[in-house]
Amino acid sequence: MPAVILVTGANRGLGLEFVKQYAEAGWQVIACARDLPGATALRELAAAHANISLESLDVGSLEQINDLAARLAGQPIDVLLNNAGWLGDRHKQSLTELDYATFEEVLRINTYAPLAMARAFMPHVLAGTQKKIVVITSGLSSLTNTARFGNLYFYRLSKAAVNMAMRTLQAEVRGQGIKVGILAPGMVDTRLLRNSGYEGPGVIEAPQSVTAVMRHIEALTQEAEMTLYTGEKLPW
Ligand SMILES: NC(=O)c1ccc[n+]([C@@H]2O[C@H](COP(=O)([O-])OP(=O)(O)OC[C@H]3O[C@@H](n4cnc5c(N)ncnc54)[C@H](OP(=O)(O)O)[C@@H]3O)[C@@H](O)[C@H]2O)c1
């Protein structure tokens, strides 16, 4: 039986690359996107790989999360990969704006959704062989890393909060054999990074990041440390 992974935000960027590389590695991939009709690249990838199935999922909707978990009842999932993420309009989270609606939306997608996914899919993960729950965090969540991206208040705190959520989750489910991963992909050339306004050095391409992150998912322990794609452990 092939191992099974569920990926959120699978239509572009890192999510699409995770689907591609896991499918090519022979995994059964459940690829979720909130706009399947508009997900042209993902649908083309699925058409070329019989081991990719597509599901509609807006992770901002608790109802959709629970509906999908019910639809997939009885399906073991080895790796639950919470990849979907939202930067939020960077201008609306500067100190001069601090737009509350943007704050709520960024927290809903980046912090609440991975936790709600973990709860909804706990039976599927427990039924899997590998029992892994992963969130794609950001090095910007580190409290010691304040040097760059100075005004992305909401994004940074949403990722710091999801780190705490996943650490807390790891403590709660340790006895059930579940491993929780908190993995940072590096600065990757995707729409999210482009929308951040960052124009400096150190940007890598999605395939390089995903290949490295997959190795960390493979080697996951129950330490729930924040691990950069390079393998470096990042300080909280
Ligand atoms: N790129 C980087 O440098 C970097 C660095 C650190 C961490 N990350 C993290 O990496 C993850 C992937 O981001 P990316 O870089 O690949 O950016 P991206 O190209 O902007 O992709 C973000 C993905 O999340 C999806 N998404 C957003 N809101 C959603 C919702 N409510 N429901 C379902 N899907 C939703 C998007 O779908 P739509 O197309 O429908 O919007 C898209 O598929 C995110 O968690 C991000 O925070 C990225």
The ligand as a Gaussian input file, in Angstrom:
#p B3LYP/6-31G(d) Opt

LIG

0 1
 N        7.398000      31.522000      -0.108000
 C        8.081000      31.729000       1.005000
 O        9.147000      32.387000       0.982000
 C        7.595000      31.196000       2.308000
 C        8.404000      31.386000       3.425000
 C        7.974000      30.880000       4.642000
 C        6.777000      30.203000       4.729000
 N        5.986000      30.050000       3.618000
 C        4.731000      29.324000       3.785000
 O        4.633000      28.348000       2.776000
 C        3.250000      28.017000       2.578000
 C        2.941000      28.006000       1.087000
 O        3.067000      29.335000       0.604000
 P        3.700000      29.669000      -0.828000
 O        4.995000      30.315000      -0.583000
 O        3.620000      28.503000      -1.701000
 O        2.716000      30.831000      -1.296000
 P        1.593000      30.920000      -2.438000
 O        2.165000      30.600000      -3.753000
 O        1.009000      32.261000      -2.209000
 O        0.574000      29.759000      -2.045000
 C       -0.293000      29.855000      -0.957000
 C       -1.274000      28.735000      -1.087000
 O       -2.171000      28.782000       0.039000
 C       -3.481000      28.728000      -0.486000
 N       -4.478000      29.329000       0.375000
 C       -4.504000      30.560000       0.900000
 N       -5.636000      30.744000       1.598000
 C       -6.341000      29.589000       1.489000
 C       -7.596000      29.135000       1.969000
 N       -8.390000      29.926000       2.706000
 N       -7.987000      27.870000       1.692000
 C       -7.214000      27.062000       0.950000
 N       -6.029000      27.445000       0.438000
 C       -5.596000      28.691000       0.724000
 C       -3.405000      29.448000      -1.810000
 O       -4.549000      29.169000      -2.584000
 P       -5.213000      30.288000      -3.594000
 O       -4.429000      30.208000      -4.867000
 O       -6.622000      29.840000      -3.716000
 O       -5.061000      31.616000      -2.920000
 C       -2.124000      28.850000      -2.345000
 O       -2.351000      27.567000      -2.870000
 C        2.455000      29.058000       3.363000
 O        2.026000      28.515000       4.594000
 C        3.467000      30.150000       3.616000
 O        3.166000      30.915000       4.740000
 C        6.382000      30.523000       2.413000

